[in-house]
Amino acid sequence: MRKRENLRKKLTKSSSNRVIAGVLGGFGEYLNVKPNTLRIIYLIITALTSFIPGIVIYLMLAVLMPDDPHRATPWRNLFNSLNQAHQHQSEQTRKELHNVEETDIKKE
């Protein structure tokens, strides 16, 4: 039974167990490990590698990992509202002018 559940699981950022972006919370849920344990290990490895690689990797994962699809986040709500506004704007038709005459205006 546990193998079937693991096959359906996808690695996503956690929406409920997050400190910054939910990356390590997502790894904890995916691997069935306590996220705080992963956070401590991550901080130790990041400190040993002079912080820069660990920070860059975390930021890349925060951008690339998908959000949890079962829970809406403020960013997803903002994206959805912007997307709906763009769709509404593209649905508006362009106004056309009919029976228009063109004349030159001379400046004096």
N, C-alpha and C positions, 0 to 999 in steps of 0.2 A: 504494500500500500504506500509506503514512504517513497519508493522509487517512482511510482506514478505521479505523486505530488511534485517531486523534484523535476520530472520531465516537463511539467506544465509551468513551473516557476520561471519567471523572467527577471533578469537583473534590472531593477529600477531604483530610482532614488526613493527613500522612505518619506512618506508624508507625515507619519506620526512620530517617528523617532529620529529627529534631526536636531543638530546643533547649529550648523551653518547652512549646508545645502542638502543634507540628507544622504550624502554619498556613502559614508561609513555605516549609517543606519540601514541603507539598502543592502550593502554587502553582508551585514549581520543577519538580516532577514533571509537573504538568499542562501547563506552558508549555515544557518541555524546556530549562530554564535552570538554571544552578547555583544552588542555594538560598543559598549564601553571598553571591553577587552580589545577590540580592534582599534579603537581610538587611542588607547595607551600605546599599543604596538606601533601604530602609525606615527604618533608623536615621537617615540624613541627613534624610529628609523629616520624620520625627517630631521631630527636634531643631529643624528650621526652623519647625515649627508649634507650638512651645512644649510639646511632649510630650503634652499632654492628649488632643488628637484622635487621635493615633497609638495611644496606649495604649487608648483607648475602642474604636477600630475593631478593634484586635487582639483585645481581650477579646470583642467581639461575634462576630468570626469564629471564635474558639476555641469559643464556645458553639454557634454556628449551623452551622458546617461539620461534615458527618458524618465519623465516623472511617473509616479504611480498613477495608472489610468483610473483607478477606482475612487480617487479623491481629488477634488478640484482645489487648486492653489490660487492665490491672488494673481500670480503671473499668468496662469492659464485663463482666468476670468478676464484679465486685461487684454490678452491676446485674442480671445473670442470676441470681445466687444469691439476691438479695432478691426477684426476681420469682418464682422457683421456691418460695421460702418462702411468699410471699403466695398463690400458687396452691394450695399444700398446705393452708394454713390455711383458704382458702375452700371447699375440698373436704370439710372435716370437717362432719358433719351436726350439727344442733342437737338437743340432748337435750330430750325431752318427758316431762312428768310425767303419770301416769295415776292415777285413783282417789285423788284428793287432796281432803281435806275442809278447809274453812276455819273456824277458830274464833277468837273474840275473846278476848283475854287482858286481864283487868281488873287494873289496878295498884292496890295498896292503899296 
